[in-house]
Structure formats: C-alpha cells, structure tokens
Amino acid sequence: ADAGVADQREATLDVNGVALAAGDAVTIIKDLDVKGANFTAKRGTPVRNICLSDNPLHIEGKVNGQRIVIIAAYTKKN
C-alpha cells in the first residue's frame, strides 16, 4: 500500500526539473538565509543524503551541522 502512495505523490524537482530522491546529493544554487539559525547557506554548498518531506517543494538536508528544510527549486542535483 505504501508503494502506491509514493507513486501518486508529486515528484520533488530541482531547478533543472530533475526528479530528486531520498539519499541524493544536491548543491545549493543561491545564498539562503536560514530562519532560526544565525548563518546563511552559501551558494555552492553541497548537501548529501537528502530526505524528502511531505511537501514536494521542500527537501531536508544537513548544512553546517544543522538539519534544515530547503526549497527544492534552489538546488541542483549532482
């Protein structure tokens, strides 16, 4: 039953329209101010082993040792 739910879910896409999957590595393409933390995720920062969230527009990843939610449209798949 879970496989059917995953197939019906909208795909999470990067800036180039490439589908992202859990465990992929992406690169941030724009400086992003991280809310709730005192740093900016810089352009070119690699994010490895991403996780998909319930919202197909967002991914989760670790940047500067903190787990953050990133808008998928601001990433590029490696």
Buried (B, 14 or more C-beta within 10 A) or exposed (E): EEEEEEEEEEEBBBBEEBEBEEEBBBBBBEEBEBEEEEEEBEEEBEBEEBBBBEEBEBBBBEBEEEEBBBBBBBBEBE
